[in-house]
Amino acid sequence: MQDLDVVKPARLRIAAFLDPAFSRPLQPAPNKMTAAFDPESLSMKQENAFESRQGLSTSGARSTFHASKSRQLTVKLSFVGIDFGRYGLGNALQSRREDVADQLSLFERLCHRINGSSHEPAYVRLNWFHGGLRSTFEARLKSHDVSYELFDQKGKPLLANITATFVEAVHPKKNRARARLSSPDLSHRHLVLAGESLPMLCQRYYGSTDAYLQIASFNQLDDLRELRPGQELLFPPLAAQEEVL
């Protein structure tokens, strides 16, 4: 009998550090873990802060730009403690099942718990592969919700999901280097996350939404309203892409 094709779920790796430079791994070991995640659940939130000042006897407030807030990444993680058999989800996740309670405890220690040495929660580096591309997000955990989906006869959890929101935490030196690399004179390759739109991405890479129709044409997009999570887009220098068009 021919084996059934089982699609392996996407995997997200979490590594915890004590410092914003991500140079001092959390102690004691382990300081990292891997969990299955739903690529469709990945979403990125970006927000600008404005100061609304309104004079007396006026009909509208003036919105003065204050700052761009840190990006927030939300993702749904799954922790499985049961083997569903040769063709089931269990073998696709990993050959040896770990205790769900232990996995949840490790997640709490890496991401949420206040450390005795630093007196604050750890910094975490998230890495994942999707669509053949590797993505990295350096952040700290803002919030997480745990839902238990399955228990054994003794009440032991066998399946749990965590919906976690991480706030980007980039070291100032790296942030300055990133600002230089975000120049519209450079080409950029972007992996789409849930909730992102083409105008939003054009604003990020070019500082304006004006070029979104040209970028849609450059990437041969059929639907301008809805981007597909995991879709790869190219953002070339504006002058170069205008020549191509």
C-alpha positions as CSV (number, residue, x, y, z in Angstrom):
1,M,0.0,0.0,0.0
2,Q,1.4,3.4,-1.0
3,D,1.9,5.9,1.8
4,L,-0.5,8.8,1.9
5,D,0.9,12.3,1.3
6,V,0.8,14.3,4.5
7,V,1.5,18.0,4.4
8,K,3.9,19.0,7.1
9,P,2.7,22.0,9.1
10,A,4.7,25.2,9.2
11,R,7.1,25.4,12.1
12,L,8.0,28.5,14.1
13,R,11.2,28.7,16.2
14,I,11.4,30.8,19.3
15,A,14.7,31.7,20.9
16,A,14.9,33.8,24.1
17,F,17.6,36.4,25.1
18,L,18.3,38.6,28.1
19,D,19.4,41.7,26.2
20,P,18.0,43.8,23.4
21,A,21.1,43.0,21.3
22,F,20.1,39.3,21.3
23,S,23.6,38.3,22.4
24,R,22.9,36.7,25.8
25,P,20.8,33.6,25.6
26,L,18.3,33.1,28.4
27,Q,19.6,30.9,31.2
28,P,19.3,28.1,32.3
29,A,18.8,26.1,29.1
30,P,16.7,25.4,27.2
31,N,16.4,28.9,25.7
32,K,14.6,27.9,22.6
33,M,11.6,25.8,21.4
34,T,9.8,25.0,18.1
35,A,6.0,25.0,17.6
36,A,3.6,24.3,14.8
37,F,1.7,27.4,13.5
38,D,-1.0,28.2,11.1
39,P,0.5,30.4,8.3
40,E,-3.0,31.9,7.6
41,S,-3.0,33.2,11.2
42,L,0.0,35.4,10.7
43,S,-0.9,39.1,10.7
44,M,1.1,42.3,11.1
45,K,-0.3,45.5,12.6
46,Q,1.3,48.8,11.9
47,E,0.1,52.0,13.5
48,N,1.0,55.7,13.5
49,A,0.3,57.9,16.5
50,F,-1.0,61.5,16.1
51,E,-1.6,64.3,18.5
52,S,-5.1,65.8,18.0
53,R,-5.1,69.4,18.9
54,Q,-8.2,71.5,18.3
55,G,-8.6,75.2,18.9
56,L,-11.6,76.9,20.4
57,S,-14.7,77.4,18.1
58,T,-13.3,75.2,15.4
59,S,-15.0,72.4,13.6
60,G,-12.2,69.9,13.2
61,A,-9.0,68.8,15.0
62,R,-5.6,69.0,13.5
63,S,-3.8,65.6,13.4
64,T,-0.1,66.2,14.0
65,F,2.1,63.2,13.5
66,H,3.8,62.0,16.7
67,A,5.5,58.7,16.0
68,S,5.3,55.3,14.3
69,K,4.5,52.6,16.8
70,S,6.3,49.3,16.8
71,R,4.9,46.6,14.6
72,Q,2.9,43.9,16.2
73,L,2.9,40.3,14.9
74,T,0.0,37.9,15.8
75,V,0.2,34.2,15.2
76,K,-1.6,31.0,16.3
77,L,0.6,28.3,17.7
78,S,-0.4,24.6,18.3
79,F,0.9,22.2,20.9
80,V,0.1,18.6,20.4
81,G,0.6,15.8,22.9
82,I,-0.9,12.8,21.1
83,D,0.2,10.6,18.2
84,F,-2.7,10.2,15.7
85,G,-1.2,7.3,13.9
86,R,0.8,6.6,10.8
87,Y,-1.1,8.9,8.5
88,G,-2.4,11.4,11.1
89,L,-1.3,14.8,12.1
90,G,0.8,13.5,15.0
91,N,3.5,11.9,12.8
92,A,3.5,14.9,10.6
93,L,4.3,17.2,13.5
94,Q,7.1,15.1,15.2
95,S,7.8,11.5,15.9
96,R,8.0,11.8,19.7
97,R,5.1,13.6,21.4
98,E,6.0,16.0,24.2
99,D,3.7,16.7,27.1
100,V,1.5,19.7,26.3
101,A,1.7,21.1,29.8
102,D,5.5,21.0,29.5
103,Q,5.4,22.8,26.1
104,L,3.1,25.5,27.5
105,S,5.3,25.9,30.6
106,L,8.4,26.4,28.3
107,F,6.6,29.0,26.2
108,E,5.7,30.9,29.4
109,R,9.3,30.8,30.6
110,L,10.8,31.9,27.3
111,C,8.3,34.6,26.4
112,H,6.2,35.7,29.4
113,R,7.9,35.1,32.8
114,I,10.0,37.9,34.4
115,N,13.6,36.8,34.7
116,G,15.5,37.1,38.0
117,S,18.6,38.5,36.5
118,S,17.1,41.1,34.2
119,H,13.9,41.7,36.2
120,E,11.8,41.8,32.9
121,P,10.5,39.3,30.3
122,A,13.0,38.0,27.7
123,Y,13.5,39.3,24.2
124,V,12.6,36.7,21.6
125,R,13.7,36.0,18.1
126,L,11.0,34.3,15.9
127,N,12.1,32.4,12.8
128,W,9.9,30.6,10.4
129,F,9.9,29.2,6.9
130,H,7.0,29.5,4.5
131,G,6.8,29.3,0.8
132,G,10.5,28.5,0.6
133,L,11.4,31.9,2.4
134,R,12.7,32.4,5.8
135,S,11.3,35.3,8.0
136,T,12.7,36.7,11.2
137,F,10.9,38.9,13.8
138,E,12.7,40.2,16.9
139,A,10.2,41.1,19.6
140,R,8.8,40.8,23.1
141,L,5.5,39.1,24.0
142,K,2.7,41.5,24.5
143,S,-0.2,39.1,25.2
144,H,-1.3,35.5,24.7
145,D,-4.5,33.5,25.0
146,V,-4.5,29.7,25.6
147,S,-7.3,27.5,24.5
148,Y,-7.5,23.7,25.3
149,E,-9.0,21.6,22.5
150,L,-8.6,18.0,23.8
151,F,-8.1,16.2,27.1
152,D,-7.5,12.6,28.0
153,Q,-9.6,10.6,30.5
154,K,-7.6,12.0,33.5
155,G,-8.0,15.6,32.4
156,K,-4.5,15.9,30.9
157,P,-4.4,18.3,28.0
158,L,-3.6,16.7,24.6
159,L,-4.0,19.6,22.3
160,A,-3.7,23.3,23.0
161,N,-3.5,26.5,20.9
162,I,-1.9,29.8,21.8
163,T,-2.8,33.0,20.0
164,A,0.1,35.3,20.7
165,T,0.9,38.9,19.9
166,F,4.5,40.0,19.8
167,V,5.7,43.7,19.8
168,E,8.8,44.3,17.7
169,A,11.9,45.1,19.7
170,V,14.8,46.1,17.4
171,H,18.1,47.3,18.8
172,P,18.7,51.0,18.0
173,K,21.8,50.2,15.9
174,K,20.0,47.6,13.9
175,N,17.0,50.0,13.5
176,R,19.2,52.7,12.1
177,A,20.8,50.2,9.6
178,R,17.3,49.1,8.6
179,A,16.3,52.7,8.0
180,R,19.2,53.0,5.5
181,L,18.2,49.7,3.8
182,S,14.6,50.8,3.4
183,S,15.6,53.4,0.8
184,P,13.3,53.5,-2.2
185,D,16.4,53.3,-4.4
186,L,16.9,49.7,-3.4
187,S,15.0,46.5,-4.4
188,H,13.0,44.7,-1.7
189,R,11.6,41.2,-1.6
190,H,8.5,40.9,0.7
191,L,6.6,37.9,2.1
192,V,3.0,38.9,2.6
193,L,1.4,38.4,6.0
194,A,-2.3,38.3,6.7
195,G,-3.9,41.8,6.9
196,E,-1.3,43.5,4.7
197,S,-2.4,45.5,1.7
198,L,-0.5,46.8,-1.3
199,P,-0.9,50.5,-0.4
200,M,0.3,49.7,3.1
201,L,3.4,48.0,1.7
202,C,4.1,50.8,-0.8
203,Q,3.9,53.3,2.1
204,R,6.5,51.2,4.0
205,Y,9.0,50.9,1.1
206,Y,8.4,54.1,-0.8
207,G,7.0,56.5,1.8
208,S,3.8,56.9,-0.3
209,T,0.9,54.9,-1.6
210,D,1.0,56.5,-5.0
211,A,2.9,53.7,-6.7
212,Y,0.6,50.8,-5.7
213,L,-1.0,50.4,-9.2
214,Q,2.5,50.3,-10.8
215,I,3.7,47.7,-8.2
216,A,0.6,45.6,-8.8
217,S,1.3,45.6,-12.5
218,F,5.0,44.9,-12.0
219,N,4.0,41.8,-9.8
220,Q,1.2,40.8,-12.3
221,L,-1.4,40.9,-9.5
222,D,-5.0,40.0,-10.5
223,D,-6.6,41.1,-7.3
224,L,-5.5,44.5,-5.9
225,R,-7.8,44.4,-2.9
226,E,-6.7,41.1,-1.3
227,L,-3.1,39.8,-1.0
228,R,-2.6,36.1,-0.1
229,P,-0.5,35.3,3.0
230,G,2.7,33.7,2.0
231,Q,2.7,35.5,-1.4
232,E,6.0,37.0,-2.4
233,L,6.1,40.5,-3.9
234,L,9.0,42.5,-5.4
235,F,9.4,46.2,-4.8
236,P,12.0,47.6,-7.2
237,P,13.4,51.1,-7.3
238,L,10.7,53.4,-8.5
239,A,12.7,54.7,-11.4
240,A,13.6,51.2,-12.5
241,Q,10.1,49.8,-12.3
242,E,8.7,52.8,-14.2
243,E,11.1,52.0,-17.1
244,V,9.9,48.4,-17.1
245,L,6.3,49.5,-17.2
